[in-house]
Each structure stands twice: as C-alpha cells, then as structure tokens.
Amino acid sequence: MVITLKWIYNVKLDELGGILKNKARLVAHGYRQKEGIDFEESFAPVARLEAIRIFLAFAAHKNMVVYQMDVKTVFLNGNLQEEVYVSQLDRSVDPDNPNHVYKLKKALYGLKQAPRMSMMGKISFFLGLQISQSPRGIFINQSKYSLKSLKKYGFESCDPVDTPMGEKSKLDEDKEGKAVDPSHYYGMIGTLLYLTDSRPDLQFAICMCARYQARPTEKHLHAVKRIFRYLRGTINWGLWYPKDSSIALTAFADADHAGCQDTRRSTSGSLQFLGDRLISWSKHIDIRYQFIKEDVENGVIELYFVNTEYQLADIFTKALGRERIEFLINKLGMRSFTSETLK
C-alpha cells in the first residue's frame, strides 16, 4: 500500500500568546498503514500530567530552578524494518514519472539530520500549562487557555458566579427536556475538560455535565454555561507549589451516598499531596489502586478517619456552596496569581 503525504503548518506560541516561530512538517497519513504489513507495533512515550506535577513539586521542595530543552527530530531517525512506500506530493510530482512512488529508508523526518538539542531557558509553557517560577515557589495555571475558551463561546464579558455548580444541584437525564445541539455541547465539555489539568475545582461539575453528552438538554447546557461563568471570575487560579516545605505523601478519599439521580450509584473521589502540593486527583477511584489494600495490611500505609469538615476529597463528590468551595480550594493549595504578584 502507498501512504500519502501532506504538509502541516503551525504557528508556535509562547505562554502569553506571542509568536515564537512558524513550523512546517511533512507528515504521512499513517492511519492507512496495516499492522503486520507496514508496521509491527507502535509506541509513543508520553508523560502523564501527574508525573509532570510530581516533578515540579519535587523541584519546588528542593528549591530548584527548572529549565526546558527541545530535542530536534528525536523520534525521526530510526531505521525502518518494513518496506514503506509514500506517494509524491501533489505540487512536486515528477513530470517524467508521475506514477512513481518513494521508498522510505528511515522514519519520514530526519533522513539526513542528526538529533539536535536546544536550550529553551526556564520552563514557562509546557503541554498547555503556564508554569511560573518565583523565589517563593512554582505556580501552574492555564489563564491564557481560559481566556481563549471564554472568548470562543462568548463568555468573555459575562457575569461571574461563586461556584461551578449550584449547591446541592442534582442533574439527571432530563428525558422530557428540550434537546440542544450535541456537537456544540461536546465542544464546550471538551474545552472545559482540558482545564482540569490545573483546576481540580472544576472536575466534579464538568464530569457531571459530561455524563449527558448522548442527549444534552437545555437543563444540561445551562449547567455547562454556569461553569464558564465561574471560570470568568477565577481565570488566574491555579496550583501553587511552595518551596522548602515537606515532601510527605498524603492522600484523601471520599464518596457520597447514591448521588446519581439516574442509577443511584455513589460518586467517589480522591486526591494526593506531596507535602502541601497537590499532584494528582480523580473523581473516581480506579481499580488499579486496589493494591493499596495490600499496603495497608502490610503497614506501609496508615489510614485515618477524616471528619467531613476536613475531608478535602469532598470537592469531587458533590456540588458545594461558596464558603465550602473557598475553604477547600485554599486547602488544595490553589491560588490566584499574575506575573506581577508572583515577583
């Protein structure tokens, strides 16, 4: 099979939206490859965001400065074991041999280039996260993306609200409700989900609304719009990792009782700290964490009962009022900073 090619153009921006450089890449339509013919296996080493937050939390603990490097064509120099053929580009077809194809000797990029490494300075923008380093600690937020999202859906000048979801709000399937455009609803949910990389306070409300993407109604859309209104008033909020504090691992877990209005199932949530730095959270407890039971039995982990008032995972199990939300996000280590206030 012949794989077709395409030029991809992109403008690379910095954390403030300024243009860093224009990029062009020749890419293959890899989705046309057949396993066992064009390739045997595929693998892309991508770091989990939890790993990135752990690294930054440890750097803050050790009072380190984090720098970023870019490895040029690092994955593009491997020899191909299979025979892979690609077509000629539309605008550069050989007039004497228009039906000929190319046989790749190496991965598509970097046929003659050697890997190169360039220093990018102190880390400030990584996988959509704005990372600000100051003498007091490291601040992670997504204010630039928040502003872009608000503008995209027309909420840049809306009236803000105090909480992402009304206190004790109970969403259900709303079978009798008026349906809305599902593609518009999907887009809003997807946009908001990306913000949960640095905004655990949004997690419960967004995941609750995401349950009803199969048939969203005006009731569900109203709940999503409220999240945007909350975002409008909390644009600069993010995770604060103070320097020189402890590195002890602490976790919280909580669950409501039959909170789902449709299935009467309970909603669980958990979060993990390194010292005072929140590094991981989830609105549910995955089965892969069941090994913790063995660690408890072996004395590796100690369990303590936490009163509801101080149960930080409460934020992932139910809609809360303003005072409770403010108390919890403060305990989670969330702060509102700008580049000026961090100095």
C-alpha positions, 0 to 999 in steps of 0.5 A: 500500500502507498501512504500519502503525504501532506504538509502541516503548518503551525504557528508556535506560541509562547505562554502569553500568546506571542509568536515564537516561530512558524513550523512546517512538517511533512507528515504521512497519513499513517492511519492507512498503514496495516499492522503486520504489513507496514508496521509491527507495533507502535509506541509513543512515550508520553508523560502523564500530567501527574508525573509532570506535577510530581516533578515540579513539586519535587523541584519546588521542595528542593528549591530548584530552578527548572529549565526546558530543552527541545530535542530536534527530530528525536523520534525521526531517525530510526531505521525502518524494518518494513518496506514503506512506500509514500506517494509524491506530493501533489505540487512536486510530482515528477513530470517524467514519472508521475506514477512513481512512488518513494521508498522510505529508508528511515522514519519520514523526518530526519533522513539526513539530520542528526538529533539536535538539542536546544536550550529553551531557558526556564520552563514557562509553557509546557503541554498547555500549562503556564508554569511560573517560577518565583523565589517563593515557589512554582505556580501552574495555571492555564489563564491564557487557555481560559481566556481563549475558551471564554472568548470562543463561546462568548463568555468573555464579558459575562457575569461571574458566579461563586461556584461551578455548580449550584449547591446541592444541584442534582442533574439527571437525564432530563428525558422530557427536556428540550434537546440542544445541539450535541456537537456544540455541547461536546465542544464546550465539555471538551474545552472545559475538560482540558482545564482540569489539568490545573483546576481540580475545582472544576472536575466534579461539575464538568464530569457531571455535565459530561455524563449527558453528552448522548442527549444534552438538554437545555437543563444540561447546557445551562449547567455547562454555561454556569461553569464558564461563568465561574471560570470568568471570575477565577481565570488566574487560579491555579496550583501553587507549589511552595518551596522548602516545605515537606515532601510527605505523601498524603492522600484523601478519599471520599464518596457520597451516598447514591448521588446519581439521580439516574442509577443511584450509584455513589460518586467517589473521589480522591486526591494526593499531596506531596507535602502541601502540593497537590499532584494528582486527583480523580473523581473516581477511584480506579481499580488499579489502586486496589493494591493499596489494600495490600499496603495497608495490611502490610503497614506501609500505609496508615489510614485515618478517619477524616471528619467531613469538615476536613475531608478535602476529597469532598470537592469531587463528590458533590456540588458545594456552596461558596464558603465550602468551595473557598475553604477547600480550594485554599486547602488544595493549595490553589491560588490566584496569581499574575506575573506581577504578584508572583515577583 
